[in-house]
Amino acid sequence: MLRWLIGGGREPQGLAETGEKLLELNGHTQKITAIISFPSLESCEEKQLILTASADRTVIVWDSDNGRQVQRISCFQSTVKCLTVLQRVDVWLSGGNDLCVWNRKLDLLCKTSHLSDTGISALVEIPKNCVVAAVGKELIIFRLVAPTEGSLEWDILEVKRLLDHQDNILSLINVNDLSFVTGSHIGELIIWDALDWTVQAYERNFWDPSPQLDTQQEIKLCQKSNDISIHHFTCDEENVFAAVGRGLYVYNLQMKRVIACQKTAHDSNVLHIAKLPNRQLISCSEDGSVRIWELREKQQLAAEPVPTGFFNMWGFGRVNKQASQPVKKQQENATSCSLELIGDLIGHSSSVEVFLYFEDHGLVTCSADHLIILWKDGERESGLRSLRLFQKLEENGDLYLAL
């Protein structure tokens, strides 16, 4: 069900509008583990495809126009945990206990030998026709060899193994063309050079005792690995934003240190984050909340409380105890900025697993309560309604008559 809530400083009065379900893709028998789109080729009229992987050891290719199955691939010996597209060479890769390379026609071009029983947990493309795969504690660099005049076969070769992590790698993303970042179960953040695969920076100070906290209490808390696991990353040109346990951390690439944090941004683990324009960040959590943050310079902070009722930016949410009080500012000398809570979207009754942000259409959140909610930017929508009103008046000639 697609819905959004509207209100003005009061409890939501139910559904403001219910969206129509466009397509329902049925085919997998167990949970879906990965999903990607296969963009159309610029040189021809290929259809846009959607690829989904599942714990049922299948990958299904869907037609995005009508939701029909194009083909099902069921030759996998293990669960496919990740998918990625290498658009430049028009192939896609699947990662499970081995790494497979496929073309648009779903032909298996080549594959590696069995890598690990735990399988590939994450996969990204890096320069020099290479990909990096996270397998347990290791990062494995593979080089993709395309057909040439001398050889008509595709091949994928293991080039190097990086063994710097001390625990399983949970998250892996590209920062830019020159670097990528990984995060582990015990809170290790490593920035890597994407060209020579060396360590550019290493950070593991997310749980350092704060002067305001009792040291023994802090150590006891940090013994819980979930409190320091890096579940997700996002980034911009300057910073890497990390979801660490229940907290959010901002790591500056130039300074090579944490410049801002909210150690208890949510009541439970943060599962997904995304960067917004204007130095803003969205996070969602196992506690069912979705929150909007703003990265501010500390000298620019104003001693103003978070607005009560419905937040101005989105026009959604309801008052809760944590959001209606000023956010406690971090007093650590190591941080030069602060993450300030500016919005709290309340609508889900269970863990919010993931969301998608569309600059022109708003935010779509997906939860274990089986709801998909579309949130609109209240200020933007108000402006669009006013614009449409003036356009209609102008078309009818009423605008000039009023003037």
RODO-2510 file (C-alpha; in nm, 4 decimals, decimal comma):
residues 403
     n   res          X          Y          Z
     1     m     0,0000     0,0000     0,0000
     2     l     0,1270     0,3444    -0,0933
     3     r     0,0303     0,6253     0,1400
     4     w     0,1387     0,9477     0,2924
     5     l     0,0223     1,1303     0,6041
     6     i    -0,0753     1,4968     0,6280
     7     g    -0,1367     1,6944     0,9420
     8     g    -0,0625     2,0179     1,1243
     9     g     0,0614     1,9642     1,4772
    10     r    -0,1907     1,6935     1,5608
    11     e    -0,2214     1,3173     1,5488
    12     p    -0,2557     1,1805     1,1932
    13     q    -0,6203     1,1456     1,0938
    14     g    -0,5676     0,8348     0,8819
    15     l    -0,4777     0,7995     0,5190
    16     a    -0,4760     1,1150     0,3115
    17     e    -0,4460     0,9257    -0,0128
    18     t    -0,3912     0,5673    -0,1186
    19     g    -0,1838     0,4906    -0,4245
    20     e    -0,2629     0,2296    -0,6837
    21     k    -0,0341    -0,0729    -0,6991
    22     l     0,1166    -0,0734    -1,0471
    23     l     0,2928    -0,4106    -1,0648
    24     e     0,3446    -0,7087    -0,8364
    25     l     0,6335    -0,9361    -0,9305
    26     n     0,5716    -1,2907    -0,8053
    27     g     0,8208    -1,5684    -0,8687
    28     h     1,0603    -1,6190    -0,5801
    29     t     0,9779    -1,8674    -0,3047
    30     q     1,2136    -1,7245    -0,0395
    31     k     1,3320    -1,3786     0,0615
    32     i     1,4875    -1,1492    -0,1987
    33     t     1,8558    -1,0810    -0,1313
    34     a     1,9479    -0,8363    -0,4099
    35     i     1,7866    -0,6228    -0,6801
    36     i     1,9323    -0,4139    -0,9627
    37     s     1,8180    -0,2576    -1,2886
    38     f     1,9932    -0,3202    -1,6173
    39     p     1,9915     0,0153    -1,8012
    40     s     1,9073     0,0282    -2,1675
    41     l     2,1877     0,0540    -2,4208
    42     e     2,2187     0,3994    -2,5753
    43     s     2,2869     0,2494    -2,9195
    44     c     1,9696     0,0398    -2,9439
    45     e     1,6133     0,0079    -2,8198
    46     e     1,6687    -0,2541    -2,5500
    47     k     1,4080    -0,2824    -2,2754
    48     q     1,4874    -0,1877    -1,9194
    49     l     1,5317    -0,5049    -1,7168
    50     i     1,5042    -0,5705    -1,3428
    51     l     1,7142    -0,8485    -1,1895
    52     t     1,6279    -1,0004    -0,8518
    53     a     1,8192    -1,2626    -0,6526
    54     s     1,6721    -1,4771    -0,3774
    55     a     1,7587    -1,7217    -0,1037
    56     d     1,5817    -1,9818    -0,3202
    57     r     1,9050    -1,9875    -0,5271
    58     t     1,7515    -1,8269    -0,8326
    59     v     1,7876    -1,5014    -1,0238
    60     i     1,4820    -1,3761    -1,2127
    61     v     1,4932    -1,1215    -1,4927
    62     w     1,1791    -0,9057    -1,5225
    63     d     1,0425    -0,6735    -1,7875
    64     s     1,0005    -0,3400    -1,6089
    65     d     0,7206    -0,2309    -1,8455
    66     n     0,4755    -0,5088    -1,7610
    67     g     0,6281    -0,7000    -1,4675
    68     r     0,6490    -1,0271    -1,6566
    69     q     0,9295    -1,2776    -1,6102
    70     v     1,1771    -1,2688    -1,8977
    71     q     1,3818    -1,5601    -1,7723
    72     r     1,4688    -1,7514    -1,4571
    73     i     1,8254    -1,8643    -1,3841
    74     s     1,8316    -2,1585    -1,1435
    75     c     2,1772    -2,3097    -1,1914
    76     f     2,3247    -2,1574    -0,8741
    77     q     2,4704    -2,3826    -0,6053
    78     s     2,4239    -2,1222    -0,3305
    79     t     2,2283    -1,8070    -0,2468
    80     v     2,3168    -1,5087    -0,4641
    81     k     2,3742    -1,2263    -0,2160
    82     c     2,4723    -0,9429    -0,4483
    83     l     2,4316    -0,8258    -0,8068
    84     t     2,6100    -0,5509    -0,9982
    85     v     2,6086    -0,4184    -1,3529
    86     l     2,9208    -0,3241    -1,5499
    87     q     2,7447    -0,1038    -1,8022
    88     r     3,0620    -0,0088    -1,9890
    89     v     3,1099    -0,3679    -2,1105
    90     d     2,7374    -0,4531    -2,0976
    91     v     2,7584    -0,7447    -1,8530
    92     w     2,6293    -0,8131    -1,5038
    93     l     2,7803    -1,0110    -1,2158
    94     s     2,6269    -1,2324    -0,9491
    95     g     2,8019    -1,3063    -0,6210
    96     g     2,7405    -1,6120    -0,4042
    97     n     2,9870    -1,8864    -0,3171
    98     d     3,1423    -1,8019    -0,6529
    99     l     3,1445    -1,5025    -0,8884
   100     c     2,9660    -1,5321    -1,2242
   101     v     2,9688    -1,3014    -1,5281
   102     w     2,6581    -1,2836    -1,7522
   103     n     2,5641    -1,0951    -2,0673
   104     r     2,2350    -0,9264    -2,1507
   105     k     2,1100    -1,2448    -2,3175
   106     l     2,1660    -1,4254    -1,9844
   107     d     2,4492    -1,6398    -2,1180
   108     l     2,7048    -1,7399    -1,8539
   109     l     3,0315    -1,5956    -1,9866
   110     c     3,2679    -1,7157    -1,7138
   111     k     3,2860    -1,7863    -1,3402
   112     t     3,5367    -1,8292    -1,0613
   113     s     3,5950    -2,1450    -0,8641
   114     h     3,4292    -2,1910    -0,5232
   115     l     3,5452    -1,8993    -0,3046
   116     s     3,3907    -1,9495     0,0376
   117     d     3,0956    -2,1127     0,2109
   118     t     3,0014    -1,7720     0,3538
   119     g     2,9813    -1,6266     0,0047
   120     i     3,0334    -1,2795    -0,1389
   121     s     2,8535    -1,0221     0,0762
   122     a     2,9201    -0,7116    -0,1389
   123     l     3,0588    -0,6288    -0,4809
   124     v     3,1613    -0,3028    -0,6548
   125     e     3,3385    -0,2034    -0,9753
   126     i     3,6796    -0,0330    -0,9601
   127     p     3,9156     0,0914    -1,2369
   128     k     4,1312    -0,1233    -1,4673
   129     n     3,8457    -0,3618    -1,5561
   130     c     3,8418    -0,4851    -1,1972
   131     v     3,5832    -0,5574    -0,9311
   132     v     3,6319    -0,5941    -0,5570
   133     a     3,4373    -0,8587    -0,3654
   134     a     3,3905    -0,8798     0,0122
   135     v     3,4241    -1,2423     0,1271
   136     g     3,4238    -1,2786     0,5048
   137     k     3,7207    -1,0796     0,6381
   138     e     3,8861    -1,0603     0,2974
   139     l     3,8609    -0,8335    -0,0028
   140     i     3,9349    -1,0116    -0,3292
   141     i     4,0283    -0,8138    -0,6411
   142     f     3,9206    -0,9724    -0,9698
   143     r     4,0094    -0,8580    -1,3212
   144     l     3,7593    -0,9119    -1,6012
   145     v     3,9215    -1,0094    -1,9330
   146     a     3,7051    -0,9340    -2,2377
   147     p     3,7381    -1,1233    -2,5673
   148     t     4,0134    -1,0136    -2,8056
   149     e     4,1339    -1,1169    -3,1478
   150     g     4,3600    -1,3737    -2,9862
   151     s     4,0963    -1,5096    -2,7466
   152     l     3,7213    -1,5177    -2,8005
   153     e     3,6406    -1,6211    -2,4431
   154     w     3,5634    -1,4066    -2,1411
   155     d     3,7636    -1,4742    -1,8259
   156     i     3,7767    -1,3497    -1,4680
   157     l     4,1075    -1,3676    -1,2821
   158     e     4,1865    -1,3298    -0,9134
   159     v     4,4513    -1,0589    -0,8823
   160     k     4,4977    -0,9907    -0,5110
   161     r     4,3587    -1,0531    -0,1625
   162     l     4,3484    -0,7745     0,0956
   163     l     4,3625    -0,9028     0,4538
   164     d     4,3550    -0,5845     0,6624
   165     h     4,0128    -0,6367     0,8252
   166     q     3,9947    -0,8301     1,1524
   167     d     3,6284    -0,9283     1,1203
   168     n     3,3635    -0,9883     0,8547
   169     i     3,3055    -0,7045     0,6087
   170     l     2,9433    -0,5863     0,6113
   171     s     2,9516    -0,2816     0,3833
   172     l     3,1396    -0,1761     0,0713
   173     i     3,0870     0,1248    -0,1591
   174     n     3,2743     0,3376    -0,4091
   175     v     3,3662     0,6833    -0,2828
   176     n     3,4819     0,8100    -0,6233
   177     d     3,6919     0,6887    -0,9172
   178     l     4,0039     0,6842    -0,6998
   179     s     3,8913     0,5220    -0,3755
   180     f     3,6423     0,2894    -0,2095
   181     v     3,5496     0,2243     0,1535
   182     t     3,4725    -0,0861     0,3590
   183     g     3,3193    -0,1378     0,7036
   184     s     3,3310    -0,4432     0,9279
   185     h     3,1336    -0,6172     1,2013
   186     i     3,3618    -0,4742     1,4739
   187     g     3,3479    -0,1158     1,3452
   188     e     3,6574    -0,0939     1,1269
   189     l     3,6376     0,1669     0,8505
   190     i     3,9071     0,1462     0,5827
   191     i     3,9533     0,3838     0,2889
   192     w     4,1265     0,2097    -0,0036
   193     d     4,3094     0,3384    -0,3087
   194     a     4,1115     0,2040    -0,6054
   195     l     4,4172     0,2032    -0,8356
   196     d     4,6889     0,0296    -0,6320
   197     w     4,4590    -0,1231    -0,3621
   198     t     4,6551     0,0159    -0,0657
   199     v     4,5088     0,1506     0,2601
   200     q     4,4613     0,5279     0,2544
   201     a     4,3101     0,5581     0,6001
   202     y     4,1988     0,3346     0,8881
   203     e     3,9452     0,4319     1,1529
   204     r     3,8272     0,2335     1,4530
   205     n     3,7487     0,5005     1,7107
   206     f     3,3713     0,4986     1,6873
   207     w     3,3304     0,3699     2,0422
   208     d     3,6071     0,5622     2,2232
   209     p     3,4954     0,6592     2,5753
   210     s     3,3487     1,0068     2,6015
   211     p     3,4417     1,2287     2,9007
   212     q     3,0746     1,2527     2,9968
   213     l     3,0289     0,8751     3,0269
   214     d     3,1429     0,6335     3,2895
   215     t     3,4353     0,4413     3,1425
   216     q     3,3263     0,0997     3,2678
   217     q     2,9741     0,1598     3,1363
   218     e     3,1107     0,2576     2,7940
   219     i     3,3356    -0,0492     2,7761
   220     k     3,0441    -0,2726     2,8726
   221     l     2,8305    -0,1236     2,5972
   222     c     3,1061    -0,1660     2,3420
   223     q     3,1323    -0,5342     2,4093
   224     k     2,8089    -0,5707     2,2120
   225     s     2,9296    -0,6095     1,8556
   226     n     2,6003    -0,4841     1,7123
   227     d     2,6648    -0,1460     1,8755
   228     i     2,9741    -0,0932     1,6594
   229     s     2,8940    -0,2838     1,3397
   230     i     2,9035    -0,0681     1,0267
   231     h     2,5784    -0,1562     0,8506
   232     h     2,5755     0,0964     0,5689
   233     f     2,7660     0,3794     0,3998
   234     t     2,6878     0,6797     0,1862
   235     c     2,9213     0,9583     0,0761
   236     d     2,9705     1,2871    -0,1035
   237     e     3,2779     1,4661    -0,2366
   238     e     3,4044     1,5530     0,1130
   239     n     3,2775     1,2949     0,3604
   240     v     3,1872     0,9326     0,4203
   241     f     2,8710     0,8884     0,6289
   242     a     2,8604     0,5635     0,8274
   243     a     2,5746     0,3868     1,0055
   244     v     2,7521     0,2382     1,3079
   245     g     2,5302     0,0438     1,5469
   246     r     2,2649     0,2892     1,6657
   247     g     2,4747     0,5890     1,5671
   248     l     2,5754     0,8043     1,2707
   249     y     2,9323     0,9156     1,2035
   250     v     3,0782     1,1571     0,9496
   251     y     3,4333     1,0816     0,8364
   252     n     3,6115     1,3605     0,6463
   253     l     3,8236     1,2269     0,3606
   254     q     4,0732     1,5149     0,3610
   255     m     4,1205     1,5388     0,7391
   256     k     4,1079     1,1577     0,7733
   257     r     3,9093     1,1717     1,0957
   258     v     3,5547     1,1772     1,2316
   259     i     3,4222     1,5345     1,2258
   260     a     3,0687     1,4736     1,3582
   261     c     2,8615     1,2013     1,5206
   262     q     2,5368     1,1112     1,6896
   263     k     2,6149     0,8032     1,8980
   264     t     2,2465     0,7304     1,9688
   265     a     2,0786     0,8590     1,6556
   266     h     1,8152     0,5831     1,6916
   267     d     1,7005     0,3459     1,9645
   268     s     1,8089     0,0403     1,7611
   269     n     2,0552    -0,0360     1,4820
   270     v     2,0638     0,2027     1,1875
   271     l     2,0043    -0,0064     0,8744
   272     h     2,0194     0,2388     0,5851
   273     i     2,1328     0,5980     0,5224
   274     a     2,1372     0,8341     0,2244
   275     k     2,2831     1,1768     0,1555
   276     l     2,0485     1,4590     0,0593
   277     p     2,1296     1,7996    -0,0875
   278     n     2,2128     2,0905     0,1460
   279     r     2,4320     1,8846     0,3825
   280     q     2,1383     1,6723     0,4965
   281     l     2,1178     1,3012     0,5743
   282     i     1,8309     1,0520     0,6103
   283     s     1,8542     0,7420     0,8301
   284     c     1,6184     0,4536     0,9121
   285     s     1,6348     0,1985     1,1906
   286     e     1,5120    -0,1272     1,3390
   287     d     1,3099     0,0862     1,5830
   288     g     1,0736     0,1864     1,2985
   289     s     1,1831     0,5492     1,2787
   290     v     1,3057     0,7538     0,9830
   291     r     1,5008     1,0683     1,0692
   292     i     1,6442     1,3658     0,8847
   293     w     1,9704     1,5226     0,9974
   294     e     2,1711     1,8281     0,9006
   295     l     2,5497     1,8576     0,9173
   296     r     2,6388     2,1943     1,0697
   297     e     2,9570     2,3716     1,1673
   298     k     2,9728     2,3936     1,5458
   299     q     3,0221     2,7705     1,5535
   300     q     2,7020     2,8058     1,3501
   301     l     2,4870     2,6066     1,5900
   302     a     2,1924     2,7900     1,7392
   303     a     2,0412     2,6953     2,0745
   304     e     1,6992     2,6280     1,9274
   305     p     1,4876     2,3194     1,9978
   306     v     1,3717     2,0756     1,7347
   307     p     1,0247     2,1897     1,6135
   308     t     0,7285     2,0151     1,7730
   309     g     0,4387     1,8670     1,5851
   310     f     0,4817     1,8103     1,2155
   311     f     0,8207     1,9042     1,0818
   312     n     0,8286     2,1912     0,8376
   313     m     1,0489     2,0277     0,5785
   314     w     0,8348     1,7223     0,5081
   315     g     0,5046     1,8004     0,6754
   316     f     0,4852     1,4519     0,8287
   317     g     0,5367     1,2838     1,1627
   318     r     0,4007     1,3319     1,5111
   319     v     0,5429     1,4508     1,8359
   320     n     0,7594     1,2075     2,0294
   321     k     0,9616     1,2555     2,3450
   322     q     1,3010     1,2395     2,1800
   323     a     1,2175     1,4653     1,8872
   324     s     1,0424     1,7347     2,0945
   325     q     1,3507     1,8124     2,2982
   326     p     1,6756     1,9802     2,1898
   327     v     1,9207     1,7249     2,0583
   328     k     2,2095     1,6768     2,2988
   329     k     2,5186     1,8191     2,1287
   330     q     2,8387     1,6214     2,1282
   331     q     3,1121     1,7963     2,3271
   332     e     3,4043     1,5948     2,1976
   333     n     3,7116     1,7963     2,1003
   334     a     3,7705     1,5743     1,7979
   335     t     3,4491     1,6814     1,6221
   336     s     3,4298     2,0157     1,4429
   337     c     3,0727     1,9679     1,3172
   338     s     2,7478     1,8339     1,4562
   339     l     2,4611     1,6270     1,3186
   340     e     2,1397     1,8021     1,4202
   341     l     1,7987     1,6352     1,4091
   342     i     1,5635     1,8410     1,1889
   343     g     1,2891     1,5911     1,1070
   344     d     1,1288     1,2694     1,2332
   345     l     0,8947     1,0729     1,0041
   346     i     0,6564     0,8563     1,2055
   347     g     0,4392     0,6110     1,0164
   348     h     0,5816     0,2598     1,0387
   349     s     0,5100     0,0150     1,3199
   350     s     0,8103    -0,2116     1,2612
   351     s     1,1715    -0,2076     1,1431
   352     v     1,2332     0,0191     0,8423
   353     e     1,4663    -0,1892     0,6292
   354     v     1,5465     0,0436     0,3399
   355     f     1,4318     0,3547     0,1557
   356     l     1,4747     0,5294    -0,1770
   357     y     1,5076     0,9065    -0,2146
   358     f     1,3944     1,0792    -0,5344
   359     e     1,4727     1,4503    -0,5528
   360     d     1,1620     1,5288    -0,7578
   361     h     0,9192     1,2824    -0,6007
   362     g     1,0086     1,2455    -0,2328
   363     l     1,1027     0,9546    -0,0103
   364     v     0,9782     0,5938    -0,0292
   365     t     1,0267     0,3805     0,2841
   366     c     0,9916     0,0027     0,3077
   367     s     0,9263    -0,1698     0,6393
   368     a     0,8794    -0,5120     0,7966
   369     d     0,5195    -0,4017     0,8701
   370     h     0,4531    -0,4687     0,4969
   371     l     0,3893    -0,1012     0,4230
   372     i     0,5544     0,1090     0,1554
   373     i     0,5037     0,4770     0,2387
   374     l     0,5641     0,7701     0,0072
   375     w     0,6643     1,0882     0,1906
   376     k     0,6468     1,4255     0,0182
   377     d     0,8489     1,7385     0,0909
   378     g     0,5817     1,9631     0,2411
   379     e     0,7440     2,2909     0,1415
   380     r     0,8046     2,1738    -0,2142
   381     e     0,4514     2,0373    -0,2537
   382     s     0,3020     2,3642    -0,1258
   383     g     0,5035     2,5555    -0,3843
   384     l     0,3967     2,3199    -0,6630
   385     r     0,0288     2,3533    -0,5665
   386     s     0,0565     2,7325    -0,5748
   387     l     0,2266     2,7177    -0,9136
   388     r    -0,0432     2,4899    -1,0549
   389     l    -0,3125     2,7233    -0,9199
   390     f    -0,1589     3,0275    -1,0886
   391     q    -0,1182     2,8335    -1,4134
   392     k    -0,4850     2,7320    -1,4083
   393     l    -0,5953     3,0875    -1,3348
   394     e    -0,3789     3,2109    -1,6199
   395     e    -0,5242     2,9541    -1,8613
   396     n    -0,8793     3,0573    -1,7687
   397     g    -0,8007     3,4270    -1,7872
   398     d    -0,9002     3,4725    -1,4222
   399     l    -0,5534     3,5884    -1,3204
   400     y    -0,5608     3,8985    -1,5434
   401     l    -0,9200     3,9681    -1,4417
   402     a    -0,8200     3,9632    -1,0741
   403     l    -0,5276     4,1938    -1,1400
***
